[in-house]
Amino acid sequence: MNNLKYLIQFLIIIFFLILFKLLGLRISSILSGYLTKTFGPFFRSNNLARKNLVRAMPNLNSYQQKRLLEKMWFNYGKILSEYIFIKNFRTHPSFSEKIKIINRNIIEKIKADEQPVIFISGHFNNFELMAMQIEKLGINLSVVYRPLNNIFLNPVMEHIRKKFICKNQIKKGISGTKLLLKHFKKKNSIALMIDQRVSEGIKVDLFKAKSFTTTIPAQFVKKFNAKIVPVYIERTYNDNFEITFFEPITFEKDSTIYDITLILNQKLEKMILKNPDQWTWTHNKWK
């Protein structure tokens, strides 16, 4: 039954991606945004998003919650339409101009130091563009990803990611962590999202509520004294973006896995609060 559902989802998404390609980025972005804004509230995940929003931002009234979630769904649609243009963002000069880099000097210093770092972020806006830009800026990079549940769509997404976003894609999980160690020892920097729900992490506060959180960055800090570099992307208008690199974070030797992970969650909170409608509220972070 699930396979039939996934097949139908796959065919619908492929249909729209072909349509978006024909319409061009600007028109397809608006169309896709309105489609997801219209139908998103009927998805079961909308209830989860509202529940998460109430937990994290309890001072919002019902109207503010509704407006924020509408903007989130509209943004989802924009991101979906942009997948068919990922190649253009990677290779076409006019698309590259749509992405402004803030604090490029931080990347240049990382390259000059010739020591790998851990880039951390969350599912903000078109998050795929962050890894793409880090690699384009000359950093040897390996990216942790979570395979899609849809067995028909996942191979397509993996192909897009490996070819146009970052060639070193490492599947989330125990075997993936071992591979990360291997890549890091070869001086590949690591990029990962710390906002996904995980089962192998530890419970750490996020918006004053315990949330299972990955400990991979903290483990690399303890084992290799790795520097952590937060990265944030925001949509400034239409299909234009700003990617901000923050100063590397270093930790005291006696910092615990919990201490490090808590500090990183606090960094994540600040990013979320800057543009809460540009974060993915549908992840079951507080299960």
KAPE-V505516 format. One record per backbone hydrogen bond with DSSP energy under -1.0 kcal/mol. CO is the residue of the C=O (numbers start at 1). NH is the residue of the N-H. Records with the same first field share a line. If there is no record, write none. Layout:
# KAPE-V505516
CO: NH ; NH
This chain:
# KAPE-V505516
1: 5
2: 6
3: 7
4: 8
5: 9
6: 10
7: 11
8: 12
9: 13
10: 14
11: 15
12: 16
13: 17
14: 18
15: 19
16: 20
17: 21
18: 22
19: 23
20: 24
24: 28
25: 29
26: 30
27: 31
28: 32
29: 33
30: 34
31: 35
32: 36
33: 37
34: 38
35: 39
36: 40
39: 42
40: 43
43: 46
44: 47 ; 48
45: 49
46: 50
47: 51
48: 52
49: 53
50: 54
51: 55
52: 56
53: 57
57: 60
61: 65
62: 66
63: 67
64: 68
65: 69
66: 70
67: 71
68: 72
69: 73
70: 74
71: 75
72: 76
73: 77
74: 78
75: 79
76: 80
77: 81
78: 82
82: 85
83: 86
85: 89
86: 90
87: 91
88: 92
92: 96
93: 97
95: 98
96: 99
98: 241
100: 243
102: 245
103: 106
104: 108
105: 109
106: 110
107: 111
108: 112
109: 113
110: 114
117: 190
118: 229
119: 192
120: 231
121: 194
122: 124
123: 280
125: 127
126: 129
127: 130
128: 132
129: 133
130: 134
131: 135
132: 136
133: 137
134: 139
135: 138
140: 189
142: 191
143: 170
145: 172
150: 154
153: 157
154: 158
155: 159
156: 160
157: 161
158: 162
159: 163
160: 164
161: 165 ; 166
167: 169
168: 143
170: 145
173: 177
174: 178
175: 179
176: 180
177: 181
178: 182
179: 183
180: 184
181: 185
183: 188
184: 187
189: 142
190: 119
191: 144
192: 121
202: 213
204: 211
209: 206
211: 204
213: 202
215: 219
216: 220
217: 221
218: 222
219: 223
220: 224 ; 226
221: 225
227: 118
228: 249
229: 120
230: 246
232: 244
234: 242
237: 240
240: 236
241: 100
242: 234
243: 102
244: 232
249: 228
252: 255
256: 260
257: 261
258: 262
259: 263
260: 264
261: 265
262: 266
263: 267
264: 268
265: 269
266: 270
267: 271
268: 272
269: 273
270: 274
271: 275
275: 278
276: 279
278: 125
279: 281
283: 285
